[in-house]
Amino acid sequence: MSNTLPGIPLAGDQQDAQNLWNLLQSMPVDEDCTDQAPEPIRKRRTTIASPVSVQGPGTFFGKETRTIEFLPTEREGWWFDRGDHPDWLRIQVAIQNVWTTGQVVSNIVLRSGQPHNYVRLVEHIIALRMGMGIDDLTIKIDSGDPPLFDVGSMPLVEALESVGTVDSAFPLEYVTVKEPVHFSTPEGKLLVFEPADPNDPKLELDCGISFPNVIGEQRIKLVVNRDTFRRGAHARTNTTAQKKLYCQSIGKLFADVRNLGYTDKNVLIAGTKKYHNEPEPSLWVNNKSLEAVWHRAILDLLAAIALIESGNFIGKVSSYKAGHAMDVQAVKALYRNDLLTKVEMPGDEPLAE
């Protein structure tokens, strides 16, 4: 099999990108779920069958209880609705509404209209768009600060599973990239997007991470379906023991982290040689915790892909040491260079009226 990096560079140096690709390909695969069946291709868009709500401690205001209410909608796409300000615009989950990807706390922040109409740390919510077969949804939230849970995004998954979905009258389109493209940075990060095969339509991820601490090198490959998404939704975000100490000491001087709701239960804390708390038990493989890489693939990378609002993205995405900022810049570049195209499925025909 050729080890040649597929596609053309949209950011970064070609040779640097090839070197990073070689590093990803030489990394052992800790868990391979590519033999699983993809989600069946759907003709119609879906929304949830009835409202459902979830509560939890705030991410950025940990002493406050935050509520998310999921509501059925006839509006296409995913939308945040700030219930504390009913006269403000709804915020569509779309790449053009990304405001920032954070500083001390890396996260995707969406905003629409005025500066205060934002929702922070949306990635753990919007990733569900790619993993649960829900195309249209209103997410009513009582502030710009969503809850942070002790088991990744599982409370959200279970809430949506409890109400089920219904088809709408609108057709569902699938999109992919027109050609393979890649993005790299001088810091040693790489993202590669490859087109879908219309005869084998699916979303496939190849994700590798590398940290100079107990997390070390981890790599998983998977086909996105309900089972793999549910597995990854157990994974909490991770932080270093040093960053947690910073947030609890000097960080208290700064508004963004002063009331941060990180605890020993809702984040995985990695030290140099050991974890400072217990990794998620279900994500151990061959005596190695893969919680960090599952979080990266399912709740971070899929969140960026969910920002492609023009259709349900399929194809293959490979990620090596990338993060929120690079993910968002890559999706922006796909739009800026007009690289997304509708996938014409075999046997495609108009829906009956």
Phi, psi and omega per residue, in radians:
M1 nan 2.338 -3.128
S2 -1.185 2.495 3.097
N3 -1.796 0.306 -3.124
T4 -1.295 2.276 3.115
L5 -1.086 2.196 -3.129
P6 -1.327 2.536 2.944
G7 1.572 -3.046 -3.093
I8 -1.945 2.681 -3.130
P9 -1.401 2.309 2.968
L10 -1.795 -0.268 3.037
A11 -2.732 2.382 3.100
G12 1.663 3.016 -3.107
D13 -1.520 2.399 -3.091
Q14 -1.040 -0.797 -3.099
Q15 -1.205 -0.688 3.078
D16 -1.052 -0.747 -3.140
A17 -1.110 -0.717 3.101
Q18 -1.075 -0.703 3.110
N19 -1.102 -0.706 3.116
L20 -1.178 -0.671 3.078
W21 -1.063 -0.723 3.110
N22 -1.083 -0.684 3.113
L23 -1.125 -0.743 3.110
L24 -1.109 -0.786 -3.089
Q25 -1.185 -0.460 3.136
S26 -1.501 -0.172 -3.134
M27 -1.301 2.267 3.103
P28 -1.057 2.516 3.101
V29 -1.537 2.009 -3.094
D30 -1.348 -0.524 3.118
E31 -2.650 2.225 -3.096
D32 -2.082 1.957 3.141
C33 -1.995 0.454 -3.088
T34 -1.377 -0.120 3.103
D35 -1.501 -0.051 3.137
Q36 -1.365 2.653 -3.129
A37 -1.284 2.444 3.066
P38 -1.269 2.949 3.045
E39 -1.133 2.462 3.086
P40 -1.041 2.483 3.086
I41 -1.207 2.277 -3.122
R42 -1.838 2.593 3.117
K43 -1.603 -0.553 -3.045
R44 -1.998 2.631 3.029
R45 -1.227 2.759 3.139
T46 -2.256 2.757 2.897
T47 -2.387 3.125 -3.126
I48 -1.427 2.734 -3.037
A49 -1.340 -0.475 -3.136
S50 -2.788 2.834 -3.132
P51 -1.157 2.684 3.063
V52 -2.711 2.559 -3.093
S53 -2.253 2.764 -3.124
V54 -2.428 2.486 3.085
Q55 -2.151 2.674 3.067
G56 -2.994 2.976 3.103
P57 -1.182 2.545 -3.124
G58 -1.117 2.635 3.094
T59 -1.275 -0.862 -3.084
F60 -1.715 -0.165 3.048
F61 -2.347 1.358 -2.946
G62 -1.095 -0.344 3.141
K63 -1.514 -0.079 3.139
E64 -1.745 2.501 3.033
T65 -1.556 2.256 -3.119
R66 -1.976 2.544 -3.124
T67 -2.128 2.335 2.981
I68 -1.997 2.285 3.052
E69 -2.067 2.140 3.072
F70 -1.604 2.270 -3.065
L71 -2.214 2.424 3.005
P72 -1.075 2.682 3.129
T73 -2.621 2.651 2.997
E74 -1.692 -0.005 3.092
R75 -1.460 2.325 -3.133
E76 -1.264 2.359 3.081
G77 1.797 3.131 3.089
W78 -1.803 2.377 -3.044
W79 -2.385 2.328 2.972
F80 -1.600 2.408 3.135
D81 -2.215 1.912 3.125
R82 -1.255 1.726 -3.094
G83 -1.140 -0.373 3.105
D84 -1.348 -0.178 3.095
H85 -2.422 1.344 -3.015
P86 -1.103 -0.260 -3.140
D87 -1.601 -0.052 3.135
W88 -1.443 2.769 3.106
L89 -1.136 2.555 2.922
R90 -1.197 2.643 -3.106
I91 -1.901 1.952 -3.139
Q92 -1.310 2.461 3.012
V93 -1.311 1.703 -3.035
A94 -2.765 2.620 -3.048
I95 -1.048 -0.579 -3.107
Q96 -1.226 -0.199 -3.141
N97 -1.771 0.108 3.068
V98 -1.282 2.178 -3.122
W99 -1.614 -0.897 -3.102
T100 -2.724 2.921 3.030
T101 -2.053 0.437 2.990
G102 1.390 2.936 3.112
Q103 -2.070 -1.503 3.132
V104 -1.115 -0.814 3.092
V105 -1.777 1.877 -3.129
S106 -1.259 2.137 -3.138
N107 -2.885 2.799 3.121
I108 -1.601 2.197 3.127
V109 -1.995 2.172 3.092
L110 -1.791 2.527 -3.136
R111 -2.555 2.594 3.050
S112 -2.461 2.308 3.111
G113 1.266 -2.223 -3.040
Q114 -1.153 2.704 -3.044
P115 -1.026 -0.522 -3.082
H116 -1.449 -0.100 -3.134
N117 -1.570 1.316 -3.063
Y118 -2.339 2.855 2.951
V119 -2.351 2.202 -3.120
R120 -1.610 2.875 3.080
L121 0.768 0.918 -3.099
V122 -1.422 -0.233 -2.980
E123 -1.045 -0.635 -3.102
H124 -1.263 -0.213 3.092
I125 -1.714 -0.887 -2.989
I126 -1.279 -0.346 3.066
A127 -1.018 -0.468 -3.130
L128 -1.089 -0.437 3.099
R129 -1.029 -0.606 -3.090
M130 -1.505 -0.325 -3.010
G131 -1.939 -0.132 -3.013
M132 -2.158 0.111 3.063
G133 1.155 0.568 3.105
I134 -2.004 1.998 -3.023
D135 -1.634 -0.530 -3.044
D136 -2.259 2.221 -3.033
L137 -2.806 2.450 2.934
T138 -1.840 2.292 -3.120
I139 -1.997 1.770 -3.136
K140 -1.533 2.183 -3.060
I141 -2.269 2.495 -3.000
D142 -1.534 0.119 3.061
S143 -2.942 -3.075 3.047
G144 -1.544 0.152 -3.040
D145 -2.071 1.739 -3.108
P146 -1.297 2.856 3.118
P147 -1.285 2.739 3.053
L148 -2.094 2.259 -2.995
F149 -1.879 2.820 -3.122
D150 -1.332 -0.300 -3.132
V151 -2.228 1.207 3.091
G152 0.914 -2.205 3.111
S153 -1.888 0.303 -3.067
M154 -1.062 -0.653 3.076
P155 -1.027 -0.591 3.100
L156 -1.253 -0.752 3.099
V157 -1.021 -0.842 -3.089
E158 -1.163 -0.612 3.105
A159 -1.123 -0.799 -3.137
L160 -1.201 -0.655 3.077
E161 -1.074 -0.572 -3.048
S162 -1.210 -0.385 -3.106
V163 -1.847 -0.322 3.106
G164 1.267 -3.090 -3.085
T165 -2.200 2.805 3.032
V166 -2.320 2.601 3.098
D167 -1.333 2.626 3.023
S168 -1.826 -3.095 3.119
A169 -1.519 -0.044 -3.008
F170 -1.711 2.473 3.128
P171 -1.271 2.618 3.081
L172 -1.793 2.223 3.096
E173 -1.818 2.566 3.044
Y174 -1.930 2.491 3.136
V175 -2.243 2.763 3.059
T176 -2.596 -3.127 3.074
V177 -1.476 2.572 -3.125
K178 -1.194 -0.505 -3.118
E179 -2.718 2.815 3.100
P180 -1.137 2.396 3.098
V181 -2.468 2.747 3.115
H182 -2.487 2.784 -3.104
F183 -2.339 2.358 3.086
S184 -2.449 2.836 3.122
T185 -2.266 2.749 3.089
P186 -1.080 -0.354 3.129
E187 -1.369 -0.048 3.065
G188 1.634 0.591 3.118
K189 -1.980 2.571 -3.056
L190 -2.504 2.400 2.970
L191 -2.290 2.385 3.138
V192 -2.275 2.250 3.075
F193 -1.982 2.225 3.114
E194 -2.152 2.541 -3.080
P195 -1.154 2.745 3.058
A196 -1.353 2.674 2.975
D197 -1.601 1.985 -3.113
P198 -0.990 -0.443 3.121
N199 -1.481 -0.140 3.095
D200 -2.520 1.103 -3.001
P201 -1.261 2.141 -3.130
K202 -2.894 2.911 2.996
L203 -1.919 2.111 -3.086
E204 -2.113 2.412 -3.141
L205 -2.114 2.444 2.991
D206 -2.229 1.926 -2.944
C207 -2.215 2.156 3.099
G208 -2.177 2.410 3.087
I209 -2.247 2.785 3.134
S210 -2.653 2.105 -3.136
F211 -2.222 2.538 3.125
P212 -1.461 0.821 3.115
N213 -2.590 -2.795 -3.064
V214 -1.085 -0.448 3.124
I215 -1.079 -0.767 3.084
G216 1.074 -2.532 3.105
E217 -1.644 2.320 3.079
Q218 -2.478 2.486 3.126
R219 -2.553 2.324 3.021
I220 -2.289 2.660 3.040
K221 -2.235 2.390 -3.060
L222 -2.734 2.709 2.889
V223 -1.677 2.299 -3.126
V224 -1.340 2.067 3.008
N225 -2.578 -3.082 -3.075
R226 -1.064 -0.670 -3.077
D227 -1.217 -0.829 -3.132
T228 -1.191 -0.628 3.099
F229 -1.123 -0.782 -3.125
R230 -1.095 -0.646 3.110
R231 -1.090 -0.859 -3.101
G232 -1.223 -0.432 -3.123
A233 -1.180 -0.199 3.049
H234 -1.325 -0.275 -2.966
A235 -1.429 2.244 3.084
R236 -1.472 2.797 2.983
T237 -1.122 2.767 -3.139
N238 -2.104 2.659 3.071
T239 -2.509 2.875 3.091
T240 -1.562 2.752 3.077
A241 -1.063 -0.601 3.134
Q242 -1.154 -0.738 -3.131
K243 -1.189 -0.683 3.111
K244 -1.093 -0.709 3.094
L245 -1.108 -0.728 3.111
Y246 -1.048 -0.797 -3.111
C247 -1.103 -0.544 -3.100
Q248 -1.591 0.004 -3.133
S249 -2.232 -1.652 -3.117
I250 -1.049 -0.590 -3.108
G251 -1.059 -0.383 3.137
K252 -1.146 -0.216 3.083
L253 -1.331 -0.268 -3.017
F254 -1.994 2.389 -3.035
A255 -1.044 -0.641 -3.050
D256 -1.093 -0.504 -3.063
V257 -2.125 -0.005 -3.040
R258 -1.000 -0.732 -3.079
N259 -1.946 0.407 -3.070
L260 -0.937 2.323 -3.029
G261 -1.546 0.338 3.104
Y262 -1.134 2.371 3.061
T263 -2.340 3.097 3.091
D264 -1.240 -0.153 -3.138
K265 -1.764 -0.631 -2.994
N266 -1.676 -0.034 3.000
V267 -2.345 2.659 3.046
L268 -1.570 2.170 -3.042
I269 -1.873 2.023 -3.049
A270 -1.815 2.162 2.999
G271 -1.672 -3.073 -3.095
T272 -1.102 -0.781 -3.059
K273 -2.084 -0.184 -3.135
K274 -2.669 2.814 3.042
Y275 -1.393 2.501 -3.138
H276 -1.522 -0.116 2.993
N277 -2.508 -3.129 -2.995
E278 -1.491 2.102 3.039
P279 -1.085 2.747 3.128
E280 -0.977 2.102 -3.040
P281 -1.053 -0.587 -3.058
S282 -1.298 -0.140 -3.055
L283 -1.951 0.436 2.993
W284 -1.571 2.305 3.072
V285 -2.359 2.156 -3.140
N286 0.912 0.850 3.100
N287 1.063 0.495 3.140
K288 -2.344 2.231 3.085
S289 -1.306 2.191 3.095
L290 -1.913 0.382 -3.105
E291 -1.053 -0.703 -3.071
A292 -1.144 -0.770 -3.096
V293 -1.305 -0.562 3.060
W294 -1.159 -0.666 3.084
H295 -1.111 -0.788 -3.141
R296 -1.018 -0.774 -3.071
A297 -1.271 -0.854 -2.951
I298 -1.533 -0.754 -3.024
L299 -1.789 -0.155 3.062
D300 -1.916 -1.048 -3.077
L301 -1.127 -0.769 3.121
L302 -1.122 -0.512 3.092
A303 -1.112 -0.727 3.106
A304 -1.140 -0.697 3.112
I305 -1.140 -0.558 3.104
A306 -1.122 -0.329 3.115
L307 -1.288 -0.166 3.049
I308 -1.410 1.576 -2.994
E309 -1.470 -0.145 -3.064
S310 -1.340 -0.081 3.113
G311 3.002 3.088 3.115
N312 -1.523 1.947 -2.990
F313 -1.298 2.340 2.988
I314 -2.303 2.805 -3.061
G315 2.413 -2.728 3.101
K316 -2.219 2.329 3.089
V317 -2.165 2.189 3.084
S318 -1.947 2.385 -3.076
S319 -2.320 2.260 3.069
Y320 -2.239 1.902 3.065
K321 1.082 0.293 -3.134
A322 -1.422 2.979 3.136
G323 -2.617 -2.959 -3.013
H324 -0.970 -0.824 -3.060
A325 -1.061 -0.794 -3.140
M326 -1.197 -0.706 3.100
D327 -0.959 -0.853 -3.083
V328 -1.150 -0.753 3.124
Q329 -1.094 -0.632 3.129
A330 -1.158 -0.783 3.129
V331 -1.127 -0.677 3.065
K332 -1.027 -0.739 -3.118
A333 -1.146 -0.594 3.090
L334 -1.068 -0.714 3.099
Y335 -1.263 -0.786 -3.070
R336 -1.078 -0.575 -3.123
N337 -1.725 0.185 3.078
D338 0.931 0.888 -3.034
L339 -1.788 0.041 3.132
L340 -1.722 2.441 -3.114
T341 -2.491 2.622 3.101
K342 -1.199 2.458 3.089
V343 -1.596 2.104 3.076
E344 -1.523 1.835 -3.110
M345 -1.336 2.595 3.026
P346 -1.017 2.288 3.115
G347 1.409 0.152 3.104
D348 -0.999 2.315 3.062
E349 -2.631 2.722 -3.092
P350 -1.055 2.575 3.055
L351 -1.207 2.538 3.082
A352 -1.201 2.509 3.128
E353 -1.268 nan nan
